[in-house]
């Protein structure tokens, strides 16, 4: 998970959040801005991972085909 820099320059944003969830968060003293930022950071990381997999699918498929046909390179030297 990406660590959020506490001293990063912040940009104001308007968000629409379920009113019951907002009331509950405030009642629990949740820092809504930080929680939203953490959620957005998680969503960005997940999307980057998804895009990386799409962009590299051909290479990964080729590597898996190679392993299926030829086995793991230098397998005889593995200690596990």
C-alpha positions as CSV (number, residue, x, y, z in Angstrom):
1,X,0.0,0.0,0.0
2,X,1.2,3.5,-0.8
3,X,2.2,5.6,2.1
4,X,0.5,9.0,2.1
5,X,2.9,12.0,2.7
6,X,1.5,14.1,5.5
7,X,3.4,17.1,4.3
8,X,2.2,16.9,0.7
9,X,0.6,19.9,-0.9
10,X,-3.1,19.4,-0.6
11,X,-5.7,20.3,-3.3
12,X,-9.3,21.0,-2.2
13,X,-11.9,18.7,-3.6
14,X,-15.7,18.6,-3.5
15,X,-17.0,15.1,-2.8
16,X,-20.5,13.7,-2.4
17,X,-20.5,11.2,0.5
18,X,-23.4,9.3,1.9
19,X,-24.8,11.4,4.7
20,X,-25.2,8.5,7.2
21,X,-21.6,7.4,6.6
22,X,-20.4,11.0,7.1
23,X,-22.4,11.4,10.3
24,X,-20.9,8.1,11.6
25,X,-17.4,9.1,10.6
26,X,-17.7,12.4,12.4
27,X,-19.1,10.6,15.5
28,X,-16.0,8.4,15.5
29,X,-13.6,11.3,15.0
30,X,-12.5,9.9,11.6
31,X,-10.4,12.3,9.6
32,X,-12.6,12.2,6.5
33,X,-10.1,14.0,4.3
34,X,-7.3,11.5,5.2
35,X,-9.7,8.6,4.9
36,X,-10.8,9.7,1.4
37,X,-7.2,10.3,0.4
38,X,-6.3,6.8,1.5
39,X,-9.2,5.3,-0.4
40,X,-8.3,7.2,-3.5
41,X,-4.6,6.2,-3.2
42,X,-5.8,2.6,-2.9
43,X,-8.0,2.9,-6.0
44,X,-5.2,4.5,-8.0
45,X,-2.8,1.7,-7.0
46,X,-5.3,-1.0,-8.0
47,X,-6.0,0.7,-11.3
48,X,-2.2,1.0,-12.0
49,X,-1.8,-2.7,-11.3
50,X,-4.7,-3.6,-13.5
51,X,-3.3,-1.5,-16.4
52,X,0.2,-3.0,-15.9
53,X,-1.3,-6.5,-16.2
54,X,-3.1,-5.6,-19.4
55,X,0.0,-3.9,-20.9
56,X,2.2,-6.9,-20.0
57,X,-0.2,-9.8,-20.6
58,X,1.4,-10.9,-23.9
59,X,4.8,-11.1,-22.2
60,X,3.5,-12.9,-19.2
61,X,1.6,-15.4,-21.4
62,X,4.7,-16.0,-23.5
63,X,6.7,-16.6,-20.3
64,X,4.1,-19.0,-18.9
65,X,4.0,-20.9,-22.3
66,X,7.8,-21.2,-22.1
67,X,7.7,-22.6,-18.6
68,X,5.0,-25.1,-19.6
69,X,7.1,-26.3,-22.5
70,X,10.6,-26.1,-21.1
71,X,10.3,-26.1,-17.3
72,X,11.8,-23.5,-15.0
73,X,15.3,-22.3,-16.1
74,X,18.1,-23.7,-13.9
75,X,15.5,-25.7,-11.9
76,X,18.1,-28.3,-11.0
77,X,20.0,-25.7,-8.9
78,X,16.9,-24.7,-6.9
79,X,17.3,-25.2,-3.1
80,X,13.5,-25.4,-2.5
